């Protein structure tokens, strides 16, 4: 009975949240809408890195490189090929999947700090390669490429606010983010997710159970890079500009910070990590314009002390405390204890 009530309230809460998300961009100014867009973009990137680091245990300090590759794929196709922005997203994902899959091969021999250093080298190399003279006609070199934000397909207004470019992109990015989160949820809540966690926690036992470690590690790197590449393509469209200096090593570190703050091996934690990435630097600058990164560091230390399992872990614990305990029957046993126990798992499958 309680589970039915919980499910009902979950659906009601989901519908209310959806209505709020649909109306939200017309309740705030364009700059706030742009910030919301960046939160959703960062959430996709953080989710991609969390698939690799949180679920599979492979530490990457180079996902800013995949973000840059996705951004440049979109920018080049839109600028030189005349592609519509939405058509660049699948190709950005495919290209980044290929690069990530290739990067997965060194990951088979490297691990821990060595893999982190290898991916760190990738983050250092990609911005420099984008400045290379031989491809400057495509990438724009140091100057980068300027893009045009897509115009809304219809004229529409709500609460006296028109459907601007940023508001239209809000709905596009929201749709893509929900799709990417759904894909991640389907992947990680099934056999694939269990295999990734087994490889992370007990690689020898996972191999003994028949899990192909090389294939899973390489594919995980590819999928993770594809998610981040889609985020990069959306970021290029949202900002309407790409340049090599926009994708420094600090971007890769920022994504990793987002994963840890949001919560390792947590799908919804990516949202909280993205909020931290987008807003905390601005808050730190408001607190102290002379030493914003010192304030940022203090924020990070305090959050890690208060939330050692990330924001998602803290919220899950709070929700768990507020859930009602199992109802007690007249004999003093809980309903769960009094019920007969099946000798097979749910669904009859092992």
Buried (B, 14 or more C-beta within 10 A) or exposed (E): EEEEEEEEEEEEEEEEEEEEBEEBBBEEEBEEBBBBBBBBBBBBBBBBBBBBBBBBBBBBBBBBBBBBBBBBBBBBBBBEEEBEBBEBBEBBBEBBBBBBBEBBEBBBEBBEEEBBEBBBBBBBEBBEBBBEEEBEEBBBBEEBBEBEBBEBEEEEEEEEBEBBBBBBBBBBBBEBBEEBBEBBBEBBEEEBBBBBBBBBEEBEEBBEEEBEBEEBBBBBBBBBBBBBBBBBBBBBBBBBBBBBEBBBBEBBBBBBBBBBBBBBBBBBBBBBBBBBBBEBBEEBBEBEEEEBEEBBEBBBEEBBEEBEBBBBBBBBEEEEEEEEEBEEEEEEEEEEEBEEEEEEEEEEEE
